[in-house]
Amino acid sequence: MIYFDNAATSLVNREVLDIFNKLTLQLIGNPSSNHHLGFQALEYENKAAKQILNLLKIPSYELVFTSGASEGNNFLIQGIVKRNFRQGKKIITSKVEHPSVLEVFKQLEKEGYQAVYLDVDRYGNLDYSQLEANLDDSTILVSLMSTNNEVGFNFDIEKISKLVHSKSKAYFISDVTQGIGKTDIDYSCLDGFAMSGHKIGGLKSSGFVCFKKNLKINGLILGGGQQDNYRSGTINAPLNCSLAAGLRIYLNSYPQRKKQAKILFDRLYDKLSKYPMLFHINTNRENSSNFIFNFSLLTSKASVVVESLSSKEVYVSTTSACSSKKEQFSSCLKAMGYNDVISQNSIRVSFEGNEDIKQVDDFVSILLDVVNNIKRR
C-alpha cells in the first residue's frame, strides 16, 4: 500500500491508541462526578490540557477540547462574532480557507455581517495590501489559515498578526490543522486557533481550540458547564489524554519528518516536471510546507485516475476531503486564478514525513501507467 493522503487523515500512532485503550479501562469515572473516580478522570484531563499548552509554549492560554477543527473553527468564529457584534460587523478571511471557515462566513453574511474574502495569487501569496485596506474600527475578526489544506502554501502568520493588531482592534484567529507539527508557528501571536487530532496521528473526533484568556467569546454548547462553560457535555478524558500524547510525539518527530518531507516533495516535483504535457504542478516550491503536493492532470479526469490508483492500493485525494463529495472543482485553485481544466482535475499528495523515497518512485511509475492506459482507451 502507498498511502499519500495524510492531509485527509493520518495513520493512527500505535502509542496513541495504546494510551487511549489503557485509560478507557482505567478512568471509568465521569470527570464531573463528585467522587474519587471522577476526580481522577478530571485530574488526567487537566494534565492533558496543561501538557498541550506547554508543548505549544503558550501556558497562559485557555484550552477547550473539541471533536476536531470543523467544530473548533465554528466555535471560534461564531463565538467571537456573536460576542463582539456591538463593536463592528466586518469580518475578514481568504478565498482559500477550509469549508469549516468559509461556510460559517457565508452564514454570517446572511445574518448581516460584512464579510471580506481576501485574494491570493497563483503561488498562494496573500494580498496583504487588501488586508490592510480592510482593517478599520469596524473590523472585529480576521480568520486566516496557517497552511492551505489543498495546495500546501503557507501564510505568514506573524506578519498578519502584526498587521491586524497594529491597524485594528480585531481578533486574529487561525485554522492551524495542516500547519501544526508541519511548520514553524509562533502560537503566541494568535488570539485563537483550532486543530484536529486525526491529522497528527491521533484519533478521529479529537481536537482542541486555544485562545488568549482576555478573548471575548461565547460558549459553544450549553448544559452542565463543563470546560469552563465553553463546551458542556461529558468529558472524554482518555481521548483527550491520547491527543496530548499524539501532539507530543508529533512535535518531537517534526525535525526528522520535515527533513524527509522535503526529500519526498523534491523527488516528486522533479519527476512530474519531466512530463509537462501530462501534469501541471500547482504547489509552489518556494512557499510550501513540503507535506502537501498538488498537481493537475492535463489529459485525464482526476476522479478516474484516483479511482484507478485506489484499485492498485495507492491512495491520494482530489481537492479537500471535506469538499470532494460535493464540488467538481477545486475552489482553492479557482481562487488562485487557474482555469477549469486545472481546477477540475487536481490531485493532492500529502505526506506525513515517515514515508520512504521508493514510495514516491513507485507512485510516479504507477501514475504514469494509469494515465497512459486511460489515454489509449
Buried (B, 14 or more C-beta within 10 A) or exposed (E): EBBBBBBBBBEBBEBBBEBBEEBBEBBEBBBBBEEEBBEBBBEBBBBBBEBBBEBBEBEEBBBBBBBBBBBBBBBBBBBBBEBBBEBBBBBBBBBBBBBBBBBBBEBBEEEEBBBBBBBBEEBBBBBBEBBEEBBEEBBBBBBBBBBBBBBBBBBBBBEBBEBBBEBBBBBBBBBBBBBBBBBEBEBEBBBBBBBBBBBBBBBBBBBBBBBBEEBEBBBBBEEEEBBEBBBBEEBBBBBBBBBBBBBBBBBEBBEEBBEBBBBBBBBBBEBBEEBEEBBBBBBBEEBBBBBBBBBBBBBBEBBBBBEBBEEBEBBBBBBBBBBBEEBEBBBBBBBBEBEEBBBBBBBBBBBBBBBEEEBBEBBBEBBBEBBEEBEEE
